[in-house]
Amino acid sequence: MGKIANMYLDWNIMVVNGHRMVDELVARRAIDIAKEESELQQDVVRGDAPSASIELCGLLWDTENLAIGGYEKDGRHYYTWDEAMEAARSVGKRLPTREEWKALCDLGSTWDDERKGRWFGGNHDSDHKGSLFLPIAGLSSSKGLGYLTKMIGTSTSGYYWSSSMDDGISYYAVNLYFSSGTVFPQDRGIRTFSFSVRCVRDK
C-alpha cells in the first residue's frame, strides 16, 4: 500500500496500480491518496504520527509517555535529560517547564493503586474525566557514572523530566517526582540519570 506503479497516461485513460481510470481527475486523486498513505506509513515508522492529547493548564499533554529512543527496559523508555530534550524535539514537541509541572500538580491528583500511577487534574478522584494519567516507572541511574545499570523505584515512584535546569548546579535539572503518598513537582535529578518523559505542545 502506498506505492505507485505502472502509471500510464493515454489521452483520457490512466492506469494506476493496475486499475484503469477513465477520468483523469479521479486518477490523479488516486495518486495523491497513495502518496498520502505512503507518507503516513513513514510517519508511523519514525514515531511522528499524531498522538492523543488532553488539554490542561493551557497546554496539550500527550496521554502516553514518549517511547522513541532512550533506554528501554521492560517496555518502558528512560531518557537522560539531554536525550529527553532531543527526543521531544524530534517529534515536534517539548518537555513541560518546572512551572507547568507545578500548575498541573496544583489541579490535584489521586493515586491509582490498580494501574500504579497518578491521575492529575479533571475528575482525578472519581471517573477520571478530563484527567491525565502518569504511570510510575522508576529511574535508571547508570549513564555517565561508570557502573552497571541500576533500576530504582520501578514499582513505587514516578520521575518525569522538565525542560528546566537547576538554578544553581549545572549538572542537575528539575523533575516531577511522585509516589502513592507524595507529589513533588520541583524535585532535582542528575542530568545523566534516566527518567520518563511526557511531552506537551502549545495550543
Phi and psi in degrees as a GROMACS rama.xvg file:
@    title "Ramachandran Plot"
@    xaxis  label "Phi"
@    yaxis  label "Psi"
@TYPE xy
96.2669  -14.4022  GLY-2
-88.2105  144.788  LYS-3
-113.212  118.094  ILE-4
-139.832  158.985  ALA-5
53.3175  45.5168  ASN-6
-88.5802  129.127  MET-7
-139.017  128.623  TYR-8
-113.605  122.539  LEU-9
-141.629  99.8379  ASP-10
57.943  -114.217  TRP-11
-102.598  12.8733  ASN-12
-115.692  128.602  ILE-13
-124.774  150.81  MET-14
-120.223  119.834  VAL-15
-123.786  118.491  VAL-16
52.4028  39.1262  ASN-17
85.5077  -1.24484  GLY-18
-106.479  129.05  HIS-19
-77.8255  127.021  ARG-20
-115.024  113.467  MET-21
-74.7437  -39.3693  VAL-22
-90.643  122.487  ASP-23
-61.8378  -37.6316  GLU-24
-63.9283  -41.4494  LEU-25
-63.0212  -42.1186  VAL-26
-63.4562  -44.2053  ALA-27
-66.7946  -34.182  ARG-28
-64.8005  -37.1819  ARG-29
-61.9607  -38.4137  ALA-30
-64.1998  -44.7159  ILE-31
-59.9081  -42.4015  ASP-32
-63.0307  -42.2897  ILE-33
-61.4301  -39.8689  ALA-34
-64.5069  -43.0137  LYS-35
-62.3391  -40.0321  GLU-36
-64.5395  -40.7728  GLU-37
-62.808  -43.4254  SER-38
-65.3997  -38.0753  GLU-39
-64.4817  -40.9252  LEU-40
-61.5775  -40.8325  GLN-41
-64.2529  -38.3444  GLN-42
-61.2862  -40.9559  ASP-43
-64.4176  -41.3781  VAL-44
-62.2076  -42.1375  VAL-45
-78.1856  -15.0832  ARG-46
86.1511  15.3681  GLY-47
-91.1731  -1.74121  ASP-48
-61.5583  144.88  ALA-49
-57.1248  135.758  PRO-50
-108.346  157.855  SER-51
-67.168  146.961  ALA-52
-143.002  163.481  SER-53
-135.012  141.286  ILE-54
-91.8518  123.009  GLU-55
-147.162  139.102  LEU-56
56.3607  32.5182  CYS-57
76.6744  11.9776  GLY-58
-125.099  159.269  LEU-59
-100.38  112.272  LEU-60
-97.7302  131.763  TRP-61
-61.3648  145.001  ASP-62
-89.3675  -2.65879  THR-63
-131.969  153.608  GLU-64
-67.7888  152.951  ASN-65
-62.9386  137.511  LEU-66
-138.143  44.1997  ALA-67
-128.708  121.871  ILE-68
75.4787  -158.871  GLY-69
69.5629  -157.562  GLY-70
-110.081  124.219  TYR-71
-102.897  132.957  GLU-72
-145.704  119.755  LYS-73
55.8111  39.5432  ASP-74
80.1626  3.21228  GLY-75
-109.805  148.688  ARG-76
-111.957  135.308  HIS-77
-124.485  140.786  TYR-78
-133.466  137.062  TYR-79
-65.8846  167.601  THR-80
-61.0327  -42.9843  TRP-81
-65.7352  -41.0084  ASP-82
-62.9144  -40.3564  GLU-83
-62.4671  -45.1049  ALA-84
-60.7118  -44.1547  MET-85
-70.6363  -41.8714  GLU-86
-62.9139  -41.0284  ALA-87
-63.7742  -43.5535  ALA-88
-61.8139  -35.3488  ARG-89
-64.8542  -21.4955  SER-90
-108.691  16.8538  VAL-91
74.2573  25.6795  GLY-92
-129.661  -167.273  LYS-93
-152.615  172.344  ARG-94
-86.7482  151.522  LEU-95
-66.0775  148.06  PRO-96
-77.3432  170.912  THR-97
-61.1164  -37.7095  ARG-98
-66.6038  -36.1293  GLU-99
-71.3056  -36.8765  GLU-100
-63.2549  -42.052  TRP-101
-63.3281  -42.3514  LYS-102
-61.5048  -39.7368  ALA-103
-63.7908  -45.847  LEU-104
-64.8876  -31.6852  CYS-105
-65.5399  -17.0327  ASP-106
-75.0044  -11.2719  LEU-107
95.8932  156.264  GLY-108
-153.331  159.951  SER-109
-137.222  133.435  THR-110
-73.4764  137.71  TRP-111
-113.63  103.353  ASP-112
-70.5189  -27.1433  ASP-113
-73.46  -44.5939  GLU-114
-90.9011  -9.75096  ARG-115
60.5934  72.64  LYS-116
175.051  -169.011  GLY-117
-125.789  144.274  ARG-118
-96.6053  130.696  TRP-119
-118.16  137.073  PHE-120
69.9705  -179.755  GLY-121
54.2104  -146.761  GLY-122
-87.1161  61.5892  ASN-123
-64.0853  -24.8705  HIS-124
-103.949  11.1537  ASP-125
-136.89  -100.939  SER-126
-92.2866  1.80818  ASP-127
67.0228  12.6969  HIS-128
-64.1109  129.987  LYS-129
72.5392  15.8596  GLY-130
-104.525  156.156  SER-131
-109.887  127.004  LEU-132
-99.4693  130.895  PHE-133
-120.555  116.426  LEU-134
-80.6935  154.427  PRO-135
-78.0147  149.332  ILE-136
-149.568  -4.85499  ALA-137
71.5511  -154.01  GLY-138
-146.76  162.311  LEU-139
-112.195  129.941  SER-140
-116.252  33.3185  SER-141
-99.8449  -42.8903  SER-142
-60.4772  131.189  LYS-143
76.045  5.66566  GLY-144
-112.875  -1.78037  LEU-145
79.0124  17.2573  GLY-146
-138.096  170.239  TYR-147
-63.6934  154.705  LEU-148
-56.7836  131.638  THR-149
-128.51  122.832  LYS-150
-94.4483  132.067  MET-151
-126.758  133.578  ILE-152
65.8732  27.6303  GLY-153
-64.9735  -22.9344  THR-154
-111.348  6.5419  SER-155
-132.442  -23.4906  THR-156
-137.34  149.835  SER-157
-114.382  132.877  GLY-158
-128.251  122.007  TYR-159
-131.261  125.336  TYR-160
-67.0866  146.043  TRP-161
-104.868  173.986  SER-162
-86.7827  -1.41078  SER-163
-93.49  129.226  SER-164
-82.2709  158.794  MET-165
-65.6435  141.529  ASP-166
-68.2887  -28.3873  ASP-167
-108.644  -28.9169  GLY-168
-124.911  118.577  ILE-169
-68.4738  -24.8174  SER-170
-90.835  10.8274  TYR-171
-112.175  150.144  TYR-172
-133.288  160.662  ALA-173
-85.022  141.093  VAL-174
-142.31  159.14  ASN-175
-83.0966  133.416  LEU-176
-124.742  137.892  TYR-177
-152.176  159.259  PHE-178
-143.791  -164.051  SER-179
-67.7316  -26.8409  SER-180
-120.539  2.09703  GLY-181
-138.735  141.258  THR-182
-134.905  120.203  VAL-183
-133.055  100.556  PHE-184
-77.403  -8.44038  PRO-185
-129.584  49.6516  GLN-186
-74.8816  171.606  ASP-187
-132.495  132.809  ARG-188
-128.499  152.515  GLY-189
-65.4068  131.995  ILE-190
-63.3042  -21.0984  ARG-191
-86.1703  -7.35581  THR-192
-70.8298  157.01  PHE-193
-114.681  120.445  SER-194
-116.204  174.944  PHE-195
-76.1526  162.273  SER-196
-133.565  130.259  VAL-197
-122.244  120.155  ARG-198
-87.3038  156.458  CYS-199
-131.694  162.664  VAL-200
-133.736  147.46  ARG-201
-76.0038  147.231  ASP-202
